[in-house]
Structures are given as structure tokens and as C-alpha cells.
Amino acid sequence: MTIELIAIGVIFWILTPLSLITPKATFFSKISFITGTILVLLGCALSLPQGTPSYYLYTNIITKVSFQLNAGASWLLMWGLIPALLAGISKKNSKWFASASLALLGGLGVASLQDGISFLISWELMSLSGAGLLLSERIKPIKQAGDANLFMLALLEIGSVALLFGCLILGVKDLSFYSWTTTWSHLSPIAAFGVGVLFLVGFGAKLGILPFYEWLPQAYASGTGASGAIISGVVLNMAWFGLARALLEWLPQSKTSVGFGVLVLAAGISTSVLSILYGFQQKDWRKLLSFSTAENAGLAVSALGAAILFRNSGHLQLASLAWIVGLIHLGGHSLAKGSLMLTADEVDHYSGSYDISQQGTSSKAPSILGLGAILGGMSLAAMPPVAGFVSEWYLLQTVFQGFYLSTSTGRVALALAGAGIALTSAIALATIVKLLGVGLLGKNNQITSKVQPKKRWIGAWSVFFLGFMTLAYAIGMPWLLNLLSFTSWTSMPNIVSKVHNGVILIPLSSKFAFISPTLLLVVGIIFSLLPITLIGLRGKSILKYRKVPVWAQGLERVPVQSATTSLSFSNALRQFYSFIYRPTNISQPLGNEKGYFVKELKFEYSEAPIFGPLLFTPIVKLVTLMSKWASKIQMGSMNAYISYIGLMLLAIFIFIIFF
């Protein structure tokens, strides 16, 4: 039944772009997209905890193509498809549905197809469809959106080339994944390390691992939050799953080196810290959440780095724990990020922009919107008792067990990783407080609107459902863990039985540490009886509120100039980390011709990107110079072209004879 549901869902996804030629393209494409997503979602859920068996599909010219969903892939797809489904419910754009269906189809192919050719085709389909998803909405000028998406595709193609080389090296004899571990084991240590770097670059380009995270803010800002929910959900999850499969399944334990584990760990932690630092300074909902996506991707990659280090030392239980922690983290992240991405669209509906500013959105929208957004934000800030708290607690407890490693290098690396995770969590908390406090709950009495926007209940309920799911995800984790019983690639099946004890969550041993979000909720409900009682007493006039003016620099009334803005909230950290941000402030007075009377003062601030001017700009200049030099070859002379062909044939003959 499982494979049948997935197969029928795939058919509906394929029919979605074909419905563009029908008279009612929007209606049919929406129905087809939603139906296909529901069916594949149900298929993934029903395939757990064992995943699906291997199914032979067809034979191409080179190899057999087979389909198999690992339990980990089913888990990541299941949680990623929930926000994708809710994102599509409120959309009314047939081209968006077509691109979304193809992106999800590519993600399913990356997760399930078991040969190099089909995998690379699915990977490219997922990348190109993601760009189509963003461009189909046309919410920014064509040139601006085009530049952002071309920059994204350029960096993603660097990753695709790296993946192509990695697949060619491992698939030189057999393109089927089942033989790649053997091929990798026969490589020299340097070559084996190089192949690992190729996969880290290839998958890291889509995950936003530095320096690739710089494509995220402009690309996300060229589309709506609904598109961001899909890219931060299924697309991100499948990119991480591909990297995990390469480093834990294809990479043999004999070629697992400490140096490579430290490299993966450092890439993940560095990405998390830098991306959340830049996310804290953003004044656009989508840009801030895009950096948050890179931050969480970095945390998940750091779990893989820890798994590699534990695997190298022979601690397979800890390696399996790290792998499962990555699955738990990305599952919860999909729900939380989906809730806030859809919240961004609601903010745009009620205020007319995606700016993080005091627009009084919470007073205009249904109250369930704010509740769902707060739960989603709590998860991204790793606050108890929601999903992000569980996964980041597990991650910290995992790296804290670095003292089991046999090498001092690994122990120091995991200790520094713990510090990086703690720093990331602290800045993430401040970032979410800014996002929700200023961007959602902030109220500006000076802003008046003659036409009040109509309340959108579908969007509000979608945000609430996803936010509530982050709570249910954490509360139900002791039972949800049973769905991950057969996900391990590190020869330690049923490891999940050792990471919880009833409703208590433990990192393999209750003597090391333990938490229980389930019991925490019960205790929280009990403690909440006190404020509820006080509120009830106030209603009976037993207690009364004491109303006093809000303090604002000694003024009785808070002036507009004292309102908290996105910049003022984050300026302190901006100054403290100025060596990273390299902040720029530009003020321009506008007045009469002689400049005596200033009528308007324009102020702009920004942060200089690290890798843009130092890495990408020199590469662009080099390519431009080389293209100008190479253009001289095309001089229009037939004799020159014949000479080129002759030289090429000569080079081929020399290569054949001597090599």
C-alpha cells in the first residue's frame, strides 16, 4: 500500500505542470499538487519505521534504476511535506504549483533513486524548480529577481559540478550506490579525503554551508514565504540526507579520518555562528528566516561531523546518536520554519510589506496566528518545551561526550563545537525575540489605515497548526523515536531504544543527562494555574491592575522617535561584532539647491558580506578577463578554425599514443 500511495502521488505531481495547458489551469494545478502531496505524505508516514523495500523501475543505457526510501528519508520527507502542503492551500498561482511539484519530485528522487545518473538528474530538477518557484511569483522587479536567482543557480551549479566529479569517481565501474562503499575503500587516503570534500561542497552549496549561504537572503526575498517553506523544508532536508548518505553510508569506516570529521564539524559550526549573526541584523522577514535556515543546516551538518569523529574512534552508538539527532533536528526545523515563513506572508498581507517593523500585525490578524508564530519562534530559539529545544539539547549532549574520543584533536573540536552551539542558540533567541517582538507584536499608533485588510483564516490556521505541531513533536518525542528504529547506517540497529526511557529523553545513558518535554508540559500547566487564578480574582475586583505610564527616557508618553526598530534592537551586537559585520552607515540630507534648509534625511545601513568581495567578486573578474581573452579566438577566419581542429586532433593522437 505504501509504494502505491507514493506512485499515485508522483503521478499527480507530474500532472500538475501538464495542467497549465487546461482552461482552468489554477484550479486543476492546485488540486493536483495538493492531492499528490497528501498521497506522498501518507506513503512516507506509513513506510516508517522500516522504510520501503527496493523496487526495480527500469534499465537505462548504462545501469538499472531502482527505488528505495530509507527510513531516514521517509522521516525527513514526511515532516517537510506538511508545511509544503499548507503553503499550497492558500496559493493561487498555477506556475507556482507546477514549479513546487517538480521541486518535490526532484527531492523525492534525491532521497530514493539508487544510481548516480538518476540522482544527478533529480538534483538538477530540484535546483532549477526551486528557481522557477521563486521567479513564478513576480513580487520583485524582473532584473532584481533574476540577478538573485542567477546568483543562486551559479553557486548551486558549483555544487552540482562537485557532485558530478564525486559520482564519476565512485561510479567509474558501477553507477549503483550499492557498490560505492567498496570503490571508496580502494582509494588512497588523499583521494578518499578529496572525494569527501567534493560531497561536502556539492551538498553544502544547497544547504548554505559557508561560503554558499550568501545566496540565501536575496533568493528567498525574491519569493513569498510559501516558497521559503518548501525550500527550507523538503529541499533542505533532502540535501542534508544526500550528504549524510555520502558520509555515513558510502564512506567506509576504514577511510573515516579525524581530519575530515573536524572539517565537517568546523564547516557546520562556522556556518551556524556566521549565518545567525547576519540573520540578527536583517530587516526583512524572509532574509532573516533564510539565514536562520542556514544556521539550522549548519547545526545538522555539525551532527554529521560528530558522527564521523565517533565512528573513527569506534564508538558506533554515539555515531548513531549523532545521526539520529540530525534527523530529529531537521524534522522539527521543517515545522517551525514553515510556521514562520507562512507568518511572513500574513505580515505582508496585513501591513503591505515584509519589513520587520512595528505595524500592529497581531492586532489585525486572528489571535491564532500569533500563537502559532510564537510556538514556531520558540522552536527556532530552542526554548522548552518545543521541538528545537529537544533537538539542540540532544546535539549539545552528543558533542559533550567527546571525552570518549581517543584523539585530543577530536576532543578539542567537539568542545569548541559545544561552545559554538551555545553561542548560536543565544543569538538565535535574540533574533527570534526581535522578529516576533518588533515584526509581529509591535504596535505603532501613528500608523492608520483607511481600509482594514480582510482577515485570512486559512493562513492563520496553517501557522497555528504548524506551531502547535512543534509542541506536539517535542511532547510526543518518546513515541516518535520508535519510527527511527531502522535508520542507522553505522551498524547499530535499534539505537533509539537507548535514547529514551519511557517519557524521559536521554543521550544513551540517564546517568549523563536527561530531560522530559512531556513532563515539562504537565508541570507548566500546573504552574499556569497561579496566573489564571490571579486573572480570575481581578475579574471579581478583588485585585486590580495598577496603570502607570511606560518609561521612555523620563517621558510620560512614548514618542514615535523612541519606537523600537529593527536596527535599534540589534545595534549593540552590530557594534560588538563589527569586525565581522563591517557595518556601513550612509546618511544623505535632501534640501534646497543651496543646502541651507534640510527637508528630508535619508539613512541607510548595511553589513558588508564576507565572501562576496573576498571570494566571489575576484572570481567574477577573473572569468570576465578570461572570456575577453578567449573571445579573440573567434575572429571569423575559416583558416583559423581549421587550424584549431587540426591542433585538437593532434592532441588526441598524442594522448592515445603516449597515455
C-alpha positions in Angstrom: 0.0 0.0 0.0 2.9 2.4 0.8 4.5 2.2 -2.6 1.2 2.5 -4.3 0.3 5.7 -2.5 3.7 7.2 -3.3 3.4 6.2 -7.0 0.0 7.7 -7.4 1.2 10.9 -5.6 4.1 11.1 -8.1 1.6 10.8 -11.0 -0.4 13.8 -9.6 2.9 15.8 -9.2 3.7 15.1 -12.9 0.2 16.1 -13.9 0.5 19.4 -12.1 2.7 21.2 -14.7 0.8 19.5 -17.5 -2.4 21.1 -16.2 -1.0 24.5 -17.3 -2.5 23.9 -20.8 -6.0 23.3 -19.4 -8.6 26.2 -19.4 -8.8 26.3 -15.6 -5.1 25.8 -15.0 -5.0 27.3 -11.5 -7.8 25.1 -10.2 -6.5 21.8 -11.7 -2.9 22.5 -10.8 -3.8 23.3 -7.2 -5.9 20.1 -6.8 -3.2 18.0 -8.5 -0.5 19.5 -6.3 -2.4 19.1 -3.0 -3.6 15.6 -3.9 -0.1 14.4 -4.8 1.5 15.9 -1.7 -1.1 14.3 0.6 -0.6 10.9 -1.0 3.2 11.0 -0.8 3.0 12.3 2.7 0.8 9.4 3.7 3.1 7.0 1.9 6.2 8.2 3.8 4.3 8.1 7.1 3.1 4.5 6.5 6.6 3.4 5.4 8.0 4.0 8.8 9.8 2.6 10.8 11.4 0.3 8.2 11.2 2.4 5.0 10.3 0.8 1.7 11.8 -2.2 0.0 13.8 -1.8 -3.1 11.8 -1.7 -6.3 13.2 -2.1 -9.8 11.9 0.6 -12.1 13.6 0.3 -15.5 17.0 -0.1 -17.1 18.6 2.8 -18.9 21.5 2.6 -21.3 24.1 2.2 -18.5 22.5 0.9 -15.3 19.4 -0.4 -13.6 17.2 2.2 -11.9 15.7 1.2 -8.6 13.6 3.0 -6.0 14.1 2.6 -2.2 13.2 5.0 0.6 15.5 4.7 3.6 13.6 5.2 6.9 15.5 8.4 7.5 14.5 9.8 4.1 10.8 8.9 4.8 11.1 10.7 8.1 12.6 13.9 6.6 10.1 13.9 3.7 7.2 13.4 6.0 7.9 16.4 8.1 9.0 18.5 5.2 5.8 17.8 3.2 3.5 19.1 5.9 4.5 22.8 5.6 4.6 22.3 1.8 1.0 21.1 1.8 -0.2 24.1 3.9 1.8 26.5 1.8 0.0 25.3 -1.3 -3.5 25.6 0.2 -3.6 29.4 0.1 -1.7 29.8 -3.2 -3.5 30.8 -6.4 -0.7 30.6 -9.0 -0.6 27.8 -11.5 3.1 28.3 -12.3 3.9 28.2 -8.7 2.2 24.8 -8.3 4.0 23.5 -11.3 7.4 24.5 -10.0 6.6 23.3 -6.5 5.5 19.9 -7.8 8.7 19.5 -9.8 10.8 20.6 -6.8 9.2 18.0 -4.6 9.5 15.4 -7.3 13.2 16.1 -7.5 13.5 15.9 -3.7 11.8 12.5 -3.8 14.2 11.3 -6.5 17.3 12.5 -4.5 16.0 10.5 -1.5 15.0 7.3 -3.2 16.8 6.7 -6.6 19.8 4.4 -6.1 22.1 5.2 -9.0 24.3 8.2 -9.9 22.6 9.2 -13.1 19.1 9.3 -11.8 20.3 11.0 -8.6 22.1 13.8 -10.5 19.0 14.4 -12.8 16.8 14.6 -9.7 19.3 17.0 -8.0 19.2 19.4 -11.0 15.4 19.2 -11.2 15.2 20.2 -7.6 17.6 23.1 -8.1 16.0 24.5 -11.3 12.5 24.0 -10.0 13.4 26.0 -6.9 14.4 28.9 -9.0 11.2 28.6 -11.0 9.3 28.5 -7.7 10.7 31.9 -6.7 10.5 33.5 -10.2 6.9 32.5 -10.7 5.6 34.8 -8.1 7.0 38.0 -9.6 6.9 40.1 -6.4 10.1 41.9 -7.3 11.3 43.7 -10.4 12.4 41.2 -13.1 16.1 42.3 -13.1 16.4 42.2 -9.3 14.7 38.8 -9.0 16.7 37.5 -12.0 20.0 38.6 -10.5 19.2 36.9 -7.2 18.2 33.7 -8.8 21.1 33.6 -11.2 23.5 34.1 -8.3 21.8 31.2 -6.5 21.9 28.9 -9.6 25.6 29.8 -10.2 26.6 28.7 -6.7 24.3 25.7 -6.9 26.0 24.7 -10.1 29.4 24.8 -8.4 27.9 22.2 -6.1 26.5 20.2 -9.0 29.9 20.0 -10.6 31.4 18.8 -7.4 28.8 16.2 -7.1 29.3 15.2 -10.7 33.0 14.6 -10.1 32.3 12.7 -6.9 29.8 10.4 -8.6 32.2 9.9 -11.5 35.0 8.8 -9.2 32.9 6.4 -7.2 30.8 5.2 -10.1 33.6 4.6 -12.6 32.8 0.8 -12.6 29.2 0.7 -11.3 26.8 3.6 -11.1 24.7 1.8 -8.5 25.1 3.1 -5.0 25.4 -0.4 -3.5 28.9 -0.7 -4.8 30.3 2.8 -3.9 31.5 1.8 -0.4 33.8 -0.8 -1.9 35.0 1.7 -4.6 35.7 4.3 -2.0 37.6 1.8 0.2 40.1 1.2 -2.6 41.1 4.9 -2.9 44.2 6.3 -1.4 43.8 8.3 1.8 44.3 11.6 0.0 41.9 10.6 -2.8 39.3 9.4 -0.3 39.6 12.7 1.6 39.2 14.6 -1.6 36.0 12.7 -2.6 34.6 13.6 0.9 35.4 17.3 0.3 33.6 17.1 -3.1 30.4 15.8 -1.5 30.7 18.4 1.3 30.9 21.2 -1.3 28.3 19.6 -3.5 25.6 19.2 -0.9 26.8 22.2 1.1 26.0 24.5 -1.8 22.3 23.9 -1.3 22.5 23.6 2.4 24.1 27.1 2.6 27.3 25.9 4.2 29.8 28.7 4.1 30.6 30.4 1.8 27.4 29.4 -0.1 25.0 30.8 2.5 25.3 34.2 0.7 22.8 33.2 -2.0 20.0 32.6 0.5 18.8 36.1 1.5 18.4 37.6 -1.9 16.9 34.4 -3.4 14.4 34.0 -0.5 13.4 37.7 -0.7 12.5 37.3 -4.4 9.6 35.0 -3.5 7.0 34.6 -0.8 7.2 32.8 2.5 5.3 29.9 0.9 8.2 29.3 -1.4 10.6 29.6 1.5 8.7 26.9 3.4 9.3 24.4 0.6 13.0 25.3 0.1 13.6 25.3 3.9 11.6 22.0 4.3 11.8 19.3 1.7 14.7 20.8 -0.4 16.9 21.4 2.6 16.1 18.1 4.2 17.0 16.1 1.0 20.2 18.0 0.6 21.2 17.1 4.1 20.1 13.5 3.6 22.3 13.2 0.5 25.3 14.5 2.5 24.6 12.1 5.3 24.2 9.2 2.9 27.6 10.0 1.3 29.4 10.4 4.6 27.8 7.6 6.6 26.8 5.0 4.1 29.2 5.4 1.1 32.2 6.5 3.1 33.7 3.3 4.6 34.8 3.3 8.2 38.3 2.5 7.2 38.5 5.8 5.3 36.9 7.8 8.0 39.6 10.2 9.3 39.8 12.6 12.2 40.8 15.4 9.9 37.8 15.0 7.7 35.4 14.8 10.7 36.9 18.0 12.1 36.5 19.7 8.7 32.8 18.8 8.5 32.3 19.8 12.1 34.0 23.1 11.6 32.1 23.9 8.5 28.8 23.3 10.2 29.5 25.3 13.4 31.1 28.2 11.5 28.1 28.4 9.2 25.7 28.4 12.2 27.5 31.2 14.0 28.1 33.4 11.0 24.6 33.0 9.5 22.7 33.7 12.7 24.9 36.8 13.3 23.9 38.1 9.9 20.3 37.0 10.3 20.1 39.1 13.5 20.7 42.2 11.5 18.1 41.7 8.8 15.1 43.9 8.5 13.1 41.7 6.1 11.2 38.6 7.4 12.3 36.4 4.5 16.0 37.3 4.7 16.2 36.8 8.4 14.5 33.4 8.1 16.8 32.4 5.3 19.8 33.0 7.4 18.1 31.0 10.2 17.7 28.2 7.6 21.5 28.2 7.0 22.0 28.3 10.8 20.0 25.2 11.3 21.5 23.4 8.3 24.9 24.1 9.9 23.8 22.6 13.2 22.6 19.5 11.3 25.9 19.2 9.5 27.8 19.6 12.7 25.9 16.5 13.9 27.3 14.6 10.9 30.8 15.8 11.8 30.4 14.5 15.3 29.1 11.2 13.9 32.3 10.9 11.7 34.6 11.5 14.7 32.8 9.0 16.9 32.8 6.5 14.1 36.6 6.9 13.6 37.1 6.1 17.3 34.9 3.0 17.1 32.0 4.5 19.2 29.2 3.4 16.9 26.5 4.0 19.4 27.5 7.7 19.7 27.8 7.9 15.9 24.3 6.6 15.5 23.1 9.0 18.2 24.6 12.0 16.3 22.9 10.8 13.0 19.5 10.4 14.8 19.9 13.9 16.3 20.3 15.4 12.9 17.1 13.7 11.8 15.2 15.0 14.9 16.6 18.5 14.4 15.6 18.8 10.7 12.2 17.3 11.3 11.4 19.9 13.9 13.0 22.7 11.9 10.7 22.0 8.9 7.6 22.6 11.1 9.0 25.7 12.9 10.4 27.3 9.8 7.2 26.6 7.8 5.1 28.3 10.5 7.3 31.5 10.4 7.6 31.5 6.6 3.8 31.5 6.4 3.6 34.1 9.1 5.8 36.3 6.9 3.1 36.1 4.2 0.4 37.1 6.7 2.5 40.0 7.8 2.8 41.1 4.2 -1.0 40.8 3.8 -1.8 42.9 6.8 0.9 45.5 6.6 1.8 45.6 2.8 5.5 44.6 3.2 7.8 42.0 4.7 9.6 44.6 6.8 10.4 43.8 10.4 8.8 46.9 11.9 6.0 47.9 14.2 2.9 47.5 12.0 0.5 46.2 14.5 0.0 42.9 12.7 -1.1 40.9 15.7 -4.0 43.3 16.3 -5.2 43.0 12.8 -4.9 39.2 12.3 -6.7 36.4 14.1 -5.2 35.6 17.5 -4.3 32.0 16.5 -1.8 33.5 14.1 0.2 35.0 16.9 0.0 31.8 19.0 1.3 29.6 16.2 4.1 32.1 15.3 5.2 32.2 18.9 5.4 28.4 19.2 7.3 28.3 15.9 9.7 31.0 17.1 10.2 29.3 20.4 11.3 26.2 18.5 13.8 28.1 16.4 15.1 29.7 19.5 15.5 26.3 21.2 13.1 27.2 24.1 11.4 24.5 26.1 9.2 22.6 25.6 9.0 22.7 21.8 10.9 20.8 19.0 14.0 23.0 18.7 14.7 22.6 22.5 14.7 18.8 22.2 17.0 18.6 19.2 19.5 21.2 20.3 19.6 19.7 23.8 20.3 16.3 22.2 23.0 17.9 20.0 24.8 19.5 22.9 24.7 16.3 24.9 26.2 14.5 21.9 29.2 16.8 21.5 29.7 16.9 25.3 30.6 13.2 25.1 33.7 14.0 23.2 35.8 12.8 26.1 35.2 9.2 24.8 37.3 10.0 21.7 40.8 8.6 21.5 42.4 11.7 20.0 42.9 15.1 21.6 42.1 16.7 18.3 38.6 15.3 18.2 38.0 16.1 21.9 39.1 19.7 21.4 37.0 20.0 18.3 33.8 18.8 20.0 34.4 21.0 23.0 34.7 24.1 20.7 31.6 22.8 18.8 29.7 22.9 22.1 30.7 26.5 22.7 29.7 27.4 19.1 26.3 25.7 19.6 25.7 27.6 22.8 26.6 30.9 21.1 24.4 30.1 18.2 21.4 29.4 20.5 21.9 32.6 22.4 21.9 34.8 19.3 19.1 32.8 17.8 17.0 33.6 20.9 17.7 37.3 20.5 16.9 37.1 16.7 13.5 35.5 17.3 12.7 38.0 20.1 13.4 40.8 17.6 11.4 39.1 14.8 8.3 38.4 16.8 8.5 41.4 19.3 9.1 44.0 16.6 7.8 42.4 13.5 4.6 40.8 14.8 3.6 42.1 18.2 5.0 45.7 17.8 2.3 48.3 17.5 2.7 51.8 16.1 -0.2 54.2 17.0 0.9 56.6 14.3 0.0 54.1 11.5 -3.6 54.4 10.4 -5.2 52.7 7.5 -8.5 53.7 5.9 -9.0 50.2 4.6 -8.6 47.4 7.1 -7.3 44.2 5.4 -9.7 41.3 5.4 -8.7 38.6 7.9 -7.3 35.5 6.3 -8.3 32.5 8.4 -6.7 29.8 6.2 -3.3 31.3 6.6 -3.8 31.9 10.3 -4.9 28.3 10.9 -2.0 27.0 8.9 0.5 28.9 11.0 -1.2 27.8 14.2 -1.2 24.1 13.1 2.5 24.2 12.3 3.3 26.0 15.5 1.2 23.5 17.5 2.9 20.6 15.7 6.3 21.9 17.0 4.9 21.4 20.5 3.3 18.0 19.7 6.6 17.0 18.1 8.5 17.6 21.3 5.9 16.2 23.7 5.5 13.1 21.6 9.2 12.5 21.0 9.4 9.5 23.3 7.0 7.7 21.0 8.1 9.3 17.7 11.6 8.0 18.3 10.3 4.5 17.6 9.8 5.5 14.0 13.6 5.8 13.7 14.4 2.3 14.9 15.8 1.2 11.5 17.5 4.4 10.2 21.1 3.7 11.3 23.9 3.4 8.7 26.5 2.8 11.4 25.8 -0.9 12.2 23.9 -0.1 15.4 20.2 -1.0 14.8 17.6 -0.2 17.4 19.8 2.5 18.9 16.6 4.6 19.6 15.8 2.2 22.5 18.8 3.7 24.3 17.9 7.4 23.8 14.8 7.4 25.8 13.5 5.7 28.9 9.7 6.0 29.0 8.9 9.7 28.7 12.5 10.6 29.7 14.9 11.6 26.9 18.5 10.5 27.5 21.7 10.6 25.4 22.3 6.8 25.7 22.5 6.9 29.5 20.3 8.5 32.1 23.4 9.0 34.3 24.8 11.5 31.8 21.8 13.8 31.4 18.0 13.7 30.8 15.0 15.8 30.1 11.3 15.2 29.6 9.3 17.7 27.5 6.2 15.6 28.2 6.5 16.1 32.0 7.7 19.7 31.5 4.3 20.4 29.8 2.4 18.9 32.7 4.4 20.9 35.2 3.9 24.1 33.1 0.2 23.6 33.1 0.2 23.2 36.9 2.2 26.4 37.4 0.0 28.3 35.0 -2.9 27.9 37.4 -1.4 30.7 39.5 -1.6 33.5 36.9 -5.0 32.1 35.8 -6.2 32.4 39.4 -4.9 36.0 39.6 -6.7 36.9 36.4 -9.9 35.4 37.8 -9.6 37.4 41.0 -9.0 40.6 39.0 -12.3 40.0 37.2 -14.1 39.9 40.6 -12.5 43.2 41.6 -10.5 41.5 44.4 -7.3 42.6 42.7 -6.8 45.5 40.3 -4.2 46.4 37.8 -2.1 49.5 38.6 -1.8 51.5 35.5 1.3 53.7 35.1 2.9 55.3 32.1 5.6 53.4 30.3 9.1 54.7 31.0 10.6 56.3 27.9 13.6 58.4 28.8 11.6 60.1 31.5 8.7 61.0 29.2 5.1 60.2 30.1 4.2 59.3 26.5 6.3 57.2 24.2 7.1 59.3 21.2 7.3 57.8 17.7 11.0 58.6 17.6 11.5 56.2 20.6 9.8 53.3 18.9 12.0 50.1 18.8 13.1 49.5 15.2 14.9 46.5 13.7 18.2 48.4 13.7 18.0 49.8 17.2 17.2 46.3 18.6 20.2 44.7 17.0 22.7 47.7 17.0 24.5 46.7 20.2 25.5 43.3 18.8 26.2 45.0 15.5 28.8 47.2 17.2 30.3 44.4 19.3 30.8 42.1 16.2 31.8 45.0 13.9 34.9 43.1 12.8 32.5 40.5 11.3 29.7 42.8 10.1 31.9 45.6 8.8 28.9 47.9 9.1 28.3 50.9 6.8 26.0 53.9 7.5 25.1 56.3 4.8 23.1 59.5 5.5 22.1 61.9 2.8 20.4 65.2 3.5 17.9 66.5 0.9 17.0 70.2 0.9 17.0 73.2 -1.4 19.7 73.8 -4.0 22.0 75.7 -1.7 21.5 73.1 1.1 20.6 75.6 3.9 17.3 74.0 4.7 17.1 70.2 5.1 13.7 68.9 4.1 14.5 65.2 4.3 17.2 63.0 5.7 17.8 59.5 4.1 19.6 57.0 6.2 20.7 53.6 5.0 22.7 50.9 6.8 24.1 47.6 5.7 26.7 44.9 6.5 29.4 44.0 4.1 29.3 40.3 3.2 32.5 38.4 4.0 32.7 36.1 1.0 31.2 38.4 -1.6 34.1 40.9 -2.1 36.8 38.5 -0.9 35.8 35.4 -2.9 33.0 35.8 -5.4 34.0 39.2 -6.8 37.6 38.2 -7.7 36.3 35.0 -9.4 33.8 37.1 -11.5 36.6 39.4 -12.5 38.8 36.5 -13.5 36.2 34.8 -15.6 35.4 38.2 -17.3 39.0 38.7 -18.2 39.4 35.1 -19.4 36.2 35.4 -21.5 37.5 38.6 -23.2 40.8 36.9 -23.9 39.1 33.8 -25.2 36.7 35.9 -27.4 39.7 36.7 -29.6 39.8 33.1 -30.8 36.6 33.7 -32.6 38.0 36.0 -35.2 35.8 34.8 -38.0 38.7 33.3 -40.0 38.0 29.9 -41.6 41.7 29.1 -41.7 41.9 29.7 -38.0 39.1 27.4 -37.3 40.6 24.6 -39.4 43.9 25.1 -37.5 42.0 24.7 -34.2 40.5 21.4 -35.4 43.9 20.2 -36.6 45.6 21.0 -33.2 42.8 19.3 -31.4 43.2 16.1 -33.5 46.9 16.2 -32.9 46.4 16.5 -29.1 44.0 13.5 -29.2 46.6 11.4 -31.2 49.4 12.3 -28.8 47.2 11.4 -25.8 46.2 8.0 -27.3 49.8 7.1 -28.2 51.6 8.1 -25.1 48.9 7.7 -22.4 
